Each structure stands twice: as structure tokens, then as C-alpha cells.
Amino acid sequence: MKSDSVPAAALKAQAGGGMLTIVATLGVLLILVQGTLYYKAKGSAKFMGREKSKVLAQQISEAGVEDNIADLGRRSLKIRPGMPDTVTYADKAFGGGTYTTRLTPVASGATADTIDLTSTGSVGRGSQTVRARMKLRKVIDTTRTPRVTVAPETSYTFFSHTAADTITDSVKFDPNSLPAVRDQAAYKACMASAGKFCDLCHLPPGNPSHVIPQTHNKNSGAFQTHLDHHGDYITTDKTCDLYEPKVTVTITYRTLTDTTRSIIDKTIYDTTVVIDTMVKVQILSWR
């Protein structure tokens, strides 16, 4: 008799095969989900990078506008009719990128000029452009300028003062004008003194710059040899300075006249003159 029942081993094998299929299917689904998330994240990062570059490029282009406004405020660039477009900054580095700016004259006037400013900021491959129309209002300065020039007037002032002139002279004593020692008053005083020695200055003949001080007993033969010498003398202060040069200073005074000169400006000036010295920048439109 045949039985329709399936053996237990076969059932177990079928159940195991089904589980493997389910696990494999789940694995494939997981891989697909992870791949999708990865590519979405990667695409989102690129998108965010592009947006960040746009923002930076916009900021850099606006910095170019500010640089040009500062230049115009200092009147570094003068606008004139028929002036061609002018590149004021070419690829100037700023904040991780560069900017290039260009000025286009629109109209010029007596009190104000109008210009278009284009500033393009670049960061990597991204770039942004700012366009602004600006009015440069001229500031007038009030000053004085010569209108009629007259020769200046010169005046002179005289005054006197005293100046001193100094004359210095030196005089040497002449040995021949001195009498012999025995005829000098100092010798007579020495002879009348109770002391045994006299101080004597000996002048070598013909050499008044080498006076020799000597001390002798007044009764000695050495002393007696000096009595008839012209130029030798008895010293009372134990110095031999009679022949040292005597310096005399003569001061004379004289009166001098000095002159000072002053110049008086006779130029006649206008009170007000308009001079274009600087500008004020007004932004008319921004896009």
C-alpha cells in the first residue's frame, strides 16, 4: 500500500532552502539600500559644496565693490566723457578666491558722475557677479586763490648792538734792564738780614728761558760771583718767575648796526573757489 506522506528529512531540507533564500534576498535589499544612501549622501555633499562656493563667490564679488568704492572716495579714478571700460582689479586674491572688477562710465556732469560697476567673484569653478550703478557726487572745497597780484612790500628795521674785541699780548722782561745784584734793593735787604743764606735766581747769559734758582751763603765765593751779573737777582718768594712771559688782555668795544627785513604780501584773493577734491558714492541700483 502506497503512502502519500513526505519523509521528515525531505521536509527539513525544504525548510532550510527557504531560509537561505530569505536571507539572500534580505542581503541584496540591504546592499541596495546602503548604495542608495551612499550616492544620495555623495550627491548632497557635492550640492552643499557648490552652494558654499556660490555664497563665498558672492561675498568676494561684494568685496570687490567695496574696494572700488574706497578708491572712488579717494578720487583714485577720475571719470571723463568717452572714457572706455576700465578694469580696476584683475583676479585680486581675497578670502580663498579672486575677484575682477570693471567700471563703465554712463554719464558725467558738473556735480555728479554716473558709472556702472561689475564685480565678479570666483571660488574654484563657481562664480557670482554683482552689478551696481553708482552716482559719484562731487564735494566742493572752499579756499582762497589769487585774483590780483601786487608786488610785495618790503620793510627794513635797523638796530644797534655792542660787540667786544679782545687783544691778547705777552711781554717778556728784558734782563739788561735789571741792575747788577749788588745794586738791587732785595740784595741790600738780604745783606742786612741775620740769616746766612740768600735765594738767588741765576740767568745763564743769552738764555732767559732757563733761569736757575740757587741758594747760596751770602758770604760764600759762589754767591760773590753773581754780584756783577746782569740778569741775576735776589728772589724774596723763592720763585724765579721774573722772566716768565707776562700776558696782557685788552678789550675794546665797538657798536654794530644790524638790519632785519620783513615782506608784506599785497596779493588780493577771491573768497571762494570751487575745487573738485573728492567724491561721495551713492549706489543707485544693485543686482
Summary of the structure (lengths in Angstrom):
residues: 287
radius of gyration: 59.4
end to end distance: 96.2
largest distance: 196.5
contacts: 686
relative contact order: 0.15
helix: 29%
strand: 42%
